[in-house]
Amino acid sequence: MEVHHHGHHVGKKTWKSYTWEFLMLFFAVFCGFLAEWRLEIMIENHREKEYIQSIVEDINADITQTEKLLVDINSRIIVTDSLLQEISSKDIHNNSKKANKMWLSTIGFPDFVQNDRTIQQLKSSGALRIIRKKAVSDKIMEYDQAVRLLSITQNNMNSIASNNILYSQVFDLIKIKNQSSQPIPLTENGQKLLNEAYANRFFWKINLVGLRQRLIFLNKKGKDVSEIIKNQYQLK
């Protein structure tokens, strides 16, 4: 005769059991969220430092470039002063070769080209928010504005520098080239245009001085950005 064993009945869960299970699940999810949030913060901090380091490298390259350009611009201003003295002298009527050589040295100027790989990347990707220190982001924006102002100045000067009609009217370029050992007077038209030639180079000098001021301003802004970044992020 078979004996049937009755299974044990599991008691019903109490509200305390459900509450405990809920709390355990809640804490598990919450801890997972905290871990993910902390990981995201660490990644953002790492990206921020990478971008900041890259910005410093770009701006330091800009600073070096502006300092080289300032040497060149100062030299052009000095030559332009000498040219103005030569144009206003009596000797130029009989021999324009010296003034011609100086004029050639004052045509054009070297452009500043920003090292903007990081700034453009931050702008295009909308990642400027990643720089969380307001004092730093403000200085970077000030620097970027100084670059734009310099660019406007350069564009205006390039449009002026491309017009060399007056130069070709004042000097007898063919004779200067073919008769290098002989004094070459101004062209007949050049004799009449001396005052205009003087004014042309005088205003060009004013533009060069303005360009120099923009470069000095940009150089200072670059050093300000570099300094505040080093202080805020403890960079070497």
Sequence and secondary structure as in RCSB ss.txt:
>XXXX:A:sequence
MEVHHHGHHVGKKTWKSYTWEFLMLFFAVFCGFLAEWRLEIMIENHREKEYIQSIVEDINADITQTEKLLVDINS
RIIVTDSLLQEISSKDIHNNSKKANKMWLSTIGFPDFVQNDRTIQQLKSSGALRIIRKKAVSDKIMEYDQAVRLL
SITQNNMNSIASNNILYSQVFDLIKIKNQSSQPIPLTENGQKLLNEAYANRFFWKINLVGLRQRLIFLNKKGKDV
SEIIKNQYQLK
>XXXX:A:secstr
              HHHHHHHHHHHHHHHHHHHHHHHHHHHHHHHHHHHHHHHHHHHHHHHHHHHHHHHHHHHHH
HHHHHHHHHHHHTSSGGGT  HHHHHHHHHHS         HHHHHHHHHTGGGG   HHHHHHHHHHHHHHHHH
HHHHHHHHHHHT  HHHHHHS HHHHHH TTS     HHHHHSHHHHHHHHHHHHHHHHHHHHHHHHHHHHHHHH
HHHHHHHHT  
